[in-house]
Amino acid sequence: MDGLLLDSERISHNSWLTACASLDVEIQEDVFRGIIGLNRRTSRKMLEEQIGSIVDLERLIYTANEIYQERISQGVPLKKGARECIVWLHQNDVLQSVATSTQQALAKKKLGHHALVKLFHSVVGGDQVEHGKPNPEIFITAARRMGVDPSECIIFEDSRHGIAAANASGGRPILVPDLAIHDDESESHAWEIWDSLERGPEKFEEWLR
């Protein structure tokens, strides 16, 4: 969802950087790009390993979250092509679900700003699975809730951890990169790589009709 349907990763990234500046600490941007796609528990563990010895992590996380929540309070812009994809699939009776590392309540709130929740079969949040991305559990859970096998699913992802999880689930992953860092291995997990969701409706016509 974040970085794929919603243009929220830049807001999140800048919130981390603003929090660092307010606490007078200097941390490489790649640290925060590296946690894109992870749930709260896993991202916290990674931050503890990487910067826990040089910063008051509790204070940093709290400050960054306060800044982020304020910035998204009026809604987060949709990524180009997102609404068109979602509406096309809904109008053509193709089941679709959100499988996001974001907690379910916050995910529904973000999507609710655009009146999109009702178009999805389900919204599976990172707080509803035991193992976060890159473990495939969240995609397998979303597929089961739709009553289909994961191998029947096309999975859209923007993050390195997400595309690895999508690949491990047995579905067909499509990578639509945003801010997350990718390498050859990450890109090799993708069935296709798109520069934007704006390609969606034309591709759906090709695949599904």
Secondary structure in CASP SS format (residue, H / E / C, confidence):
PFRMAT SS
TARGET T0000
AUTHOR 0000-0000-0000
METHOD secondary structure of the structure
MODEL  1
M C 1.00
D E 1.00
G C 1.00
L C 1.00
L C 1.00
L E 1.00
D C 1.00
S C 1.00
E H 1.00
R H 1.00
I H 1.00
S H 1.00
H H 1.00
N H 1.00
S H 1.00
W H 1.00
L H 1.00
T H 1.00
A H 1.00
C H 1.00
A H 1.00
S H 1.00
L C 1.00
D C 1.00
V C 1.00
E C 1.00
I C 1.00
Q C 1.00
E H 1.00
D H 1.00
V H 1.00
F H 1.00
R H 1.00
G C 1.00
I C 1.00
I C 1.00
G C 1.00
L C 1.00
N C 1.00
R H 1.00
R H 1.00
T H 1.00
S H 1.00
R H 1.00
K H 1.00
M H 1.00
L H 1.00
E H 1.00
E H 1.00
Q H 1.00
I H 1.00
G C 1.00
S C 1.00
I C 1.00
V C 1.00
D C 1.00
L H 1.00
E H 1.00
R H 1.00
L H 1.00
I H 1.00
Y H 1.00
T H 1.00
A H 1.00
N H 1.00
E H 1.00
I H 1.00
Y H 1.00
Q H 1.00
E H 1.00
R H 1.00
I H 1.00
S C 1.00
Q C 1.00
G C 1.00
V C 1.00
P C 1.00
L E 1.00
K C 1.00
K C 1.00
G C 1.00
A H 1.00
R H 1.00
E H 1.00
C H 1.00
I H 1.00
V H 1.00
W H 1.00
L H 1.00
H H 1.00
Q H 1.00
N C 1.00
D C 1.00
V C 1.00
L C 1.00
Q C 1.00
S E 1.00
V E 1.00
A E 1.00
T C 1.00
S C 1.00
T C 1.00
Q C 1.00
Q H 1.00
A H 1.00
L H 1.00
A H 1.00
K H 1.00
K H 1.00
K H 1.00
L H 1.00
G H 1.00
H C 1.00
H C 1.00
A C 1.00
L C 1.00
V H 1.00
K H 1.00
L H 1.00
F C 1.00
H C 1.00
S E 1.00
V E 1.00
V E 1.00
G C 1.00
G H 1.00
D H 1.00
Q H 1.00
V C 1.00
E C 1.00
H C 1.00
G C 1.00
K C 1.00
P C 1.00
N C 1.00
P C 1.00
E H 1.00
I H 1.00
F H 1.00
I H 1.00
T H 1.00
A H 1.00
A H 1.00
R H 1.00
R H 1.00
M H 1.00
G C 1.00
V C 1.00
D C 1.00
P H 1.00
S H 1.00
E H 1.00
C C 1.00
I E 1.00
I E 1.00
F E 1.00
E E 1.00
D C 1.00
S C 1.00
R H 1.00
H H 1.00
G H 1.00
I H 1.00
A H 1.00
A H 1.00
A H 1.00
N H 1.00
A H 1.00
S H 1.00
G C 1.00
G C 1.00
R E 1.00
P E 1.00
I E 1.00
L E 1.00
V C 1.00
P C 1.00
D C 1.00
L C 1.00
A C 1.00
I C 1.00
H C 1.00
D C 1.00
D H 1.00
E H 1.00
S H 1.00
E H 1.00
S H 1.00
H C 1.00
A C 1.00
W C 1.00
E E 1.00
I E 1.00
W C 1.00
D C 1.00
S C 1.00
L H 1.00
E H 1.00
R H 1.00
G H 1.00
P H 1.00
E H 1.00
K H 1.00
F H 1.00
E H 1.00
E H 1.00
W H 1.00
L H 1.00
R C 1.00
END
